Amino acid sequence: MPLRPLVSLPPLAAAVLLVLLPLVGSAGVEATQHRLAALQRRLGAAIFVLVVDEASHPDVVRSFQPAGLPMCVLVQQGQELWRQPGLPEEELLAEQLLGRLRPAASGPAVA
């Protein structure tokens, strides 16, 4: 019996909001997780929120060459669509992010 992944991954066409976090202690972690969970609920299945912390994945964080951390980067099908310094603010950001998505590429028509 094959093993199931511990985390469900988004579909290939889905966008991903990478939240790049700095090397810091645990101060504010619970509040940040709560804010990101609320944002994920507002974004639904259209955008997958993924936290990437510098302590666990320094190469991934460096690959985005952030001017500072924290930083948010919206990526869809390997292309960066948007970036913003700081943590996401749920109220206005959900609509702004959803408006930046590209339409999914349609496959061949089925007769």
C-alpha positions as CSV (number, residue, x, y, z in Angstrom):
1,M,0.0,0.0,0.0
2,P,1.6,3.3,-1.0
3,L,2.1,6.0,1.6
4,R,0.0,9.1,1.4
5,P,1.7,12.5,1.7
6,L,1.5,14.2,5.0
7,V,0.4,17.5,3.4
8,S,-1.9,17.7,0.5
9,L,-0.3,19.6,-2.4
10,P,-2.2,22.0,-4.6
11,P,-3.0,21.1,-8.2
12,L,-0.3,22.0,-10.7
13,A,-2.3,25.0,-12.1
14,A,-2.9,26.4,-8.6
15,A,-1.1,29.5,-7.4
16,V,1.0,29.4,-4.3
17,L,1.6,32.3,-1.9
18,L,5.0,31.7,-0.4
19,V,5.4,33.4,3.0
20,L,9.2,33.6,3.5
21,L,10.0,33.9,7.2
22,P,13.3,35.0,8.8
23,L,15.5,33.1,11.4
24,V,13.8,34.2,14.6
25,G,12.6,32.7,17.8
26,S,9.0,31.5,18.5
27,A,7.7,34.9,19.4
28,G,4.5,35.7,17.5
29,V,4.4,32.3,15.7
30,E,1.0,31.5,17.0
31,A,-0.5,34.8,15.9
32,T,1.2,34.5,12.5
33,Q,-0.2,31.0,12.0
34,H,-3.7,32.2,12.9
35,R,-3.5,35.1,10.4
36,L,-2.2,32.8,7.6
37,A,-4.9,30.2,8.3
38,A,-7.6,32.9,8.1
39,L,-6.1,34.1,4.8
40,Q,-6.1,30.5,3.5
41,R,-9.8,30.2,4.3
42,R,-10.5,33.4,2.3
43,L,-8.4,32.3,-0.7
44,G,-10.0,28.9,-0.8
45,A,-8.6,26.4,-3.3
46,A,-7.4,29.1,-5.8
47,I,-4.2,30.0,-3.8
48,F,-2.3,27.6,-1.5
49,V,-0.5,29.5,1.3
50,L,2.9,27.9,2.0
51,V,5.2,29.0,4.8
52,V,8.9,28.7,4.1
53,D,11.1,29.5,7.0
54,E,14.8,30.5,6.6
55,A,15.9,28.1,9.3
56,S,14.5,25.0,7.6
57,H,14.9,26.0,3.9
58,P,17.6,28.7,3.6
59,D,18.3,27.9,-0.1
60,V,14.7,28.3,-1.0
61,V,14.4,31.6,0.8
62,R,17.7,32.8,-0.8
63,S,16.5,31.8,-4.3
64,F,13.9,34.5,-4.2
65,Q,16.6,37.1,-3.3
66,P,14.4,39.0,-0.7
67,A,15.3,42.5,0.2
68,G,14.2,41.6,3.7
69,L,12.2,39.1,5.6
70,P,9.3,38.4,6.1
71,M,8.3,38.5,2.4
72,C,5.3,37.2,0.5
73,V,5.7,35.9,-3.1
74,L,2.8,34.8,-5.3
75,V,3.8,32.1,-7.8
76,Q,1.7,30.4,-10.4
77,Q,3.1,27.6,-12.7
78,G,6.7,28.6,-11.9
79,Q,6.2,32.4,-12.7
80,E,6.3,35.1,-10.0
81,L,3.2,37.2,-10.3
82,W,3.6,39.5,-7.2
83,R,5.7,40.1,-4.1
84,Q,5.3,42.2,-1.0
85,P,7.6,42.8,2.0
86,G,6.1,41.9,5.4
87,L,3.4,39.5,6.4
88,P,0.1,39.4,4.5
89,E,-2.8,41.5,5.8
90,E,-5.9,39.4,5.3
91,E,-8.5,42.1,4.9
92,L,-7.4,43.6,1.5
93,L,-4.9,41.1,0.4
94,A,-7.2,38.2,-0.5
95,E,-9.0,40.2,-3.2
96,Q,-5.7,41.6,-4.5
97,L,-4.1,38.2,-4.8
98,L,-7.1,36.6,-6.4
99,G,-7.1,39.5,-9.0
100,R,-3.5,38.7,-10.0
101,L,-4.1,35.1,-10.9
102,R,-3.8,34.1,-14.6
103,P,-6.5,31.9,-16.0
104,A,-5.7,28.2,-16.0
105,A,-4.5,26.9,-19.3
106,S,-7.3,25.0,-20.9
107,G,-6.6,21.5,-22.1
108,P,-7.7,20.0,-25.4
109,A,-11.5,19.9,-26.0
110,V,-13.1,16.5,-25.4
111,A,-15.6,15.4,-28.0
